[in-house]
Amino acid sequence: MKAREWLVLARLPGMGAARLAELVAARPDWPDGWLAVLPREAAMSLRLWLDHPARSPLSAELAADEAWLTAEPGRHLIHPDHPAWPRLLGQIADPPPVLWALGDLEALAPPRLAMVGSRRPTREGLTNATGFARELAGRGWCVVSGMALGIDAAAQQAALDAGGASVAVLGCGVDVIYPPRHHRLHRRLQESGGLLLSEHPPGTPARAGFFPRRNRIVTGLSLGVLVVEAAERSGSLVSARLALEQNREVFALPGSIHNPMARGCLQLIRDGAVLVRDLNDILAELSQWAVAAAPASMPGPGPAEVGEDSLLRWLSDTPTPVDALVALTGRGVADCQRGLLELELEGAVTQAAGGWVRLPTRPGA
């Protein structure tokens, strides 16, 4: 479907994200299939807009949405049919129907790790957040967080300082600066390497109830979540729970038993989160993604990597499963399998236990 049709669905009354996700999974035709499966109130609203747009409240809302999108460069609406839509979101139970975006959509291209933590971190916590974010950026990963005070903002700032990518998911419109003291970070995230995302239309003010919902997108966008510091009762622990529900990896930094800001992380580790000493502990759990996130100094693509054979750039001597390649490349399962078979016939790749590996280039080949 086109962006306008996704906007209409997002604006229909009485439609929560989970309910809409169920209907999207059924892939009804537009518009008759949708009219048949929508709840009565939403179907009536859609029918009015289709038949009598001048009488529909949706028309004014859509006009305002489209005016905002076209007013300046760097404003985007991404949806499940958009090429930049993060496929990882399709794995969660209640993905947003659309995401408003402000900044550089290329920030969504690298593998992503969420970093969250206390709004009142210790000096050690800030140092750890900054160090991990810089190293992640140096390894080609994107840092995802919520632009909140403390650990979130420190991690995102450090990733950008290192020349990497960072995505901030907001509990307000992407054009609303919250918290207000982060106006410089908000501006930086609109520039190269940064991106602001929200499920709420532009101009939507921050509300307390939006932030727990925001967290499901932070973790849903990511392969895992690293909790840097957290008290025993903390929003970061909510993010960790959401990550587990979404089948994501949860990582936690240990700390002193005497540090109140370490107790949440110690609780997570006790409950099964991966104890993290350095970045290699994370990449060891996400080994196939570590290959994809190799530094930019990797050898350049060979002749077979042009166009559809770009699968090679995601492979090394560490086995990478097909489902990982699907998520990384945005290609379908059948398309990936067909491309791998062609590369295997060319002697460029082979299957191994755990996935596909890249074969060394023969001299003179």
C-alpha positions in Angstrom: 0.0 0.0 0.0 1.0 3.6 -0.4 2.0 6.0 2.3 -1.4 7.8 2.2 -3.3 4.5 2.8 -1.1 3.6 5.8 -1.7 7.1 7.2 -5.4 6.6 6.9 -5.2 3.2 8.8 -3.1 4.8 11.5 -5.7 7.6 12.0 -8.8 5.3 12.1 -10.6 5.5 15.5 -10.5 2.6 18.0 -7.6 0.8 16.4 -4.7 -0.2 18.7 -1.3 -1.3 17.4 -1.9 -4.9 18.3 -5.3 -5.2 16.6 -4.0 -3.4 13.5 -1.0 -5.7 13.4 -3.3 -8.7 13.4 -5.2 -7.3 10.4 -2.0 -6.3 8.6 -0.7 -9.9 8.9 -3.8 -11.1 7.0 -2.8 -8.8 4.1 -6.3 -7.7 3.1 -6.7 -5.9 -0.2 -7.2 -2.1 -0.3 -9.8 -0.9 0.3 -12.5 -3.6 0.1 -10.6 -6.2 2.1 -9.9 -3.7 4.9 -13.6 -2.6 5.0 -14.5 -6.2 5.5 -12.2 -6.9 8.4 -12.1 -3.6 10.3 -14.2 -3.1 13.4 -17.5 -1.3 12.8 -16.5 2.2 13.9 -13.2 2.1 12.0 -14.9 0.7 8.9 -17.5 3.4 8.9 -14.8 6.1 9.2 -12.8 4.6 6.3 -16.0 4.3 4.2 -16.9 8.0 4.8 -13.4 9.1 3.8 -13.5 6.9 0.6 -17.0 8.0 -0.5 -17.2 11.6 0.9 -13.7 12.9 1.7 -15.0 16.4 2.2 -17.2 15.3 5.0 -14.6 13.1 6.7 -12.5 14.4 9.7 -9.7 12.3 8.3 -9.2 14.6 5.3 -8.0 17.6 7.4 -5.7 15.3 9.5 -4.2 13.8 6.3 -3.7 17.3 4.8 -1.8 18.4 7.9 0.3 15.3 7.8 1.2 15.6 4.2 1.9 19.3 4.6 4.4 18.6 7.4 6.1 15.8 5.4 6.7 18.0 2.3 7.7 21.2 4.1 11.4 20.4 4.6 13.9 17.7 3.6 14.7 15.0 6.1 11.0 14.4 7.0 9.7 10.9 6.3 6.8 8.6 6.9 7.9 4.9 6.9 5.5 2.0 7.0 5.7 -1.8 6.3 5.8 -1.2 2.5 8.5 1.4 2.7 12.1 0.2 1.8 13.5 1.6 5.0 11.0 -0.1 7.3 12.9 -2.1 9.9 12.0 -5.7 9.4 12.7 -6.6 13.0 9.6 -4.6 14.0 7.5 -7.2 12.1 8.6 -9.7 14.8 6.9 -8.0 17.7 3.3 -8.4 18.7 2.3 -4.7 18.4 4.4 -2.8 15.9 3.3 0.7 15.1 1.4 1.0 11.8 3.7 3.9 10.8 6.7 5.7 12.1 7.3 9.4 11.6 11.0 10.0 11.0 13.2 13.1 11.1 16.8 12.8 9.9 18.8 10.3 8.0 17.1 7.0 7.1 20.5 5.5 6.5 20.8 5.3 10.3 18.5 2.2 10.1 20.8 0.3 7.8 23.4 -1.0 10.3 22.7 -3.7 12.9 21.2 -2.1 15.9 21.7 -2.5 19.7 19.5 -0.6 22.3 21.3 1.0 25.2 19.3 2.1 28.2 19.9 3.0 31.8 19.3 5.3 34.7 18.3 9.0 34.3 20.5 9.6 37.4 23.6 7.6 36.6 26.9 7.5 38.5 30.1 8.9 36.9 31.1 5.2 36.3 27.8 4.6 34.5 28.2 7.6 32.2 31.8 6.5 31.5 30.6 2.9 30.6 27.8 4.2 28.5 30.1 6.5 26.5 32.8 3.8 26.1 30.4 1.1 24.9 28.6 3.4 22.5 31.8 4.6 20.9 33.1 1.1 20.4 29.7 0.0 19.0 29.9 2.9 16.5 33.4 1.9 15.6 32.4 -1.6 14.9 29.6 -0.4 12.6 26.6 -0.8 14.9 23.8 1.7 15.4 22.9 2.7 19.0 19.2 2.9 19.7 17.7 4.7 22.7 15.1 7.1 23.8 17.0 10.4 24.1 16.2 10.4 27.9 18.3 12.1 30.5 21.3 10.1 31.8 22.5 7.0 30.1 20.3 7.2 27.0 21.6 10.6 25.9 25.2 9.9 26.9 25.2 6.8 24.7 23.6 8.5 21.7 25.9 11.5 21.9 29.0 9.2 22.1 27.9 7.2 19.1 27.5 10.4 17.0 30.8 11.8 18.3 32.5 8.6 17.1 31.0 9.1 13.6 28.5 6.3 14.0 24.7 6.0 13.7 22.1 6.5 16.4 18.3 6.3 16.4 16.2 8.0 19.1 12.6 6.8 19.6 10.5 9.5 21.2 7.4 9.5 23.4 6.1 12.6 21.6 6.2 13.9 18.0 9.6 13.9 16.3 9.5 17.7 16.1 9.0 18.1 19.9 12.1 18.4 22.0 11.7 16.4 25.2 13.4 16.7 27.5 13.9 20.4 26.5 17.5 20.5 27.7 18.4 18.0 24.9 17.8 20.5 22.1 21.4 20.2 20.9 21.1 16.4 20.8 17.8 16.6 19.0 19.4 18.8 16.3 22.4 16.5 16.0 20.1 13.5 15.5 18.6 15.2 12.5 22.0 15.4 10.8 24.0 12.7 9.1 24.1 9.4 11.1 21.2 10.3 13.3 17.4 9.7 13.2 14.4 10.6 15.3 11.4 8.2 15.2 8.0 8.3 16.8 4.7 6.5 16.3 2.9 9.8 17.2 2.2 12.5 14.6 4.3 15.7 14.6 3.3 18.2 17.2 2.2 15.5 19.7 3.3 16.6 23.2 5.1 14.2 25.6 2.8 12.3 27.9 3.7 9.9 30.7 1.7 7.1 29.2 3.6 7.3 25.9 7.0 6.3 27.3 6.3 2.7 28.2 4.9 2.2 24.8 7.9 3.9 23.3 10.2 1.4 24.9 8.7 -1.5 22.9 9.8 0.2 19.7 13.3 0.9 21.1 13.8 -2.8 21.9 11.8 -4.0 18.8 14.1 -2.1 16.5 17.2 -3.8 18.1 18.8 -7.2 18.2 19.3 -6.8 21.9 19.4 -4.3 24.7 22.3 -3.4 26.9 21.3 -2.1 30.4 24.1 0.0 31.7 22.8 1.1 35.1 19.3 0.6 36.6 17.8 0.8 40.1 15.6 -2.0 41.3 12.5 -0.3 40.1 13.4 1.2 36.8 12.0 1.9 33.4 15.2 0.2 32.1 13.9 -3.1 33.6 10.7 -2.6 31.7 12.7 -2.4 28.5 14.6 -5.6 29.5 11.3 -7.4 30.0 9.9 -6.1 26.7 13.1 -7.3 25.0 12.7 -10.8 26.5 9.0 -10.9 25.3 10.2 -9.9 21.8 12.9 -12.7 21.9 15.7 -10.3 22.0 19.0 -10.7 23.9 19.3 -8.9 27.2 22.8 -7.8 28.4 23.7 -6.1 31.7 26.8 -4.5 33.1 27.6 -5.7 36.7 28.3 -3.3 39.5 28.9 -3.0 43.2 26.3 -4.5 45.5 26.6 -1.2 47.4 25.6 0.9 44.4 21.8 1.4 44.2 22.2 2.1 40.4 23.7 -1.4 40.0 21.0 -3.4 41.7 18.7 -3.6 38.7 21.5 -4.9 36.5 22.5 -7.4 39.2 18.9 -8.6 39.3 18.8 -9.0 35.5 22.0 -11.0 35.6 20.6 -13.2 38.4 17.5 -13.8 36.2 19.5 -14.8 33.2 20.7 -11.7 31.4 24.2 -12.0 29.8 26.9 -10.5 32.1 28.9 -8.0 30.0 32.5 -7.1 30.7 33.4 -5.7 27.3 31.8 -5.5 23.8 33.1 -8.9 22.8 30.7 -10.4 25.4 27.9 -8.9 23.4 29.2 -9.8 20.0 29.9 -13.4 21.1 26.1 -13.7 21.7 25.3 -12.1 18.4 28.1 -13.6 16.4 26.4 -13.6 13.0 25.6 -9.9 13.5 29.2 -9.1 14.5 30.3 -10.3 11.0 27.8 -7.9 9.5 29.0 -5.1 11.7 32.7 -5.4 10.7 34.6 -2.1 10.5 34.7 -0.1 7.3 38.3 -1.2 6.7 37.1 -4.6 5.4 38.2 -5.5 1.9 36.0 -3.9 -0.8 33.5 -5.9 -2.7 34.7 -8.1 -5.6 33.0 -8.4 -9.0 30.4 -10.9 -7.7 29.2 -8.5 -5.1 27.6 -6.0 -7.5 23.8 -5.7 -7.6 21.9 -8.8 -6.4 25.1 -10.7 -5.3 25.7 -8.2 -2.5 24.9 -11.0 -0.1 28.7 -11.6 0.0 29.3 -8.4 1.9 27.4 -9.9 4.9 29.4 -13.1 5.0 32.8 -14.1 6.4 34.4 -17.3 7.9 31.8 -17.2 10.8 28.6 -19.1 9.8 25.7 -16.7 9.2 22.2 -18.3 9.1 19.7 -17.5 6.3 17.3 -15.7 8.7 20.1 -13.4 9.7 20.8 -12.6 6.0 17.0 -11.9 5.5 17.0 -9.4 8.3 20.2 -7.7 7.2 19.6 -7.4 3.5 15.8 -6.9 3.5 15.5 -9.6 0.9 13.0 -12.5 1.1 14.0 -16.0 2.2 13.6 -17.5 -1.3 15.6 -14.6 -2.8 18.4 -15.1 -0.3 18.5 -18.9 -0.9 18.5 -18.4 -4.6 21.4 -15.9 -4.4 23.4 -18.2 -2.0 23.0 -21.0 -4.5 24.3 -18.9 -7.3 27.3 -17.8 -5.2 27.9 -21.4 -4.2 28.0 -22.5 -7.8 30.6 -19.7 -8.4 32.7 -21.1 -5.6 32.3 -17.9 -3.5 30.3 -19.4 -0.5 29.5 -22.7 1.1 27.3 -24.1 3.8 28.7 -24.9 7.2 27.2 -25.9 10.6 25.2 -22.9 11.7 24.9 -21.1 8.4 26.8 -19.9 5.3 30.4 -18.9 5.1 32.4 -16.9 2.6 35.2 -18.8 0.9 38.7 -17.3 0.4 39.3 -15.6 -2.9 41.5 -17.7 -5.1 44.6 -15.9 -6.5 43.9 -14.8 -10.0 40.2 -15.4 -9.7 
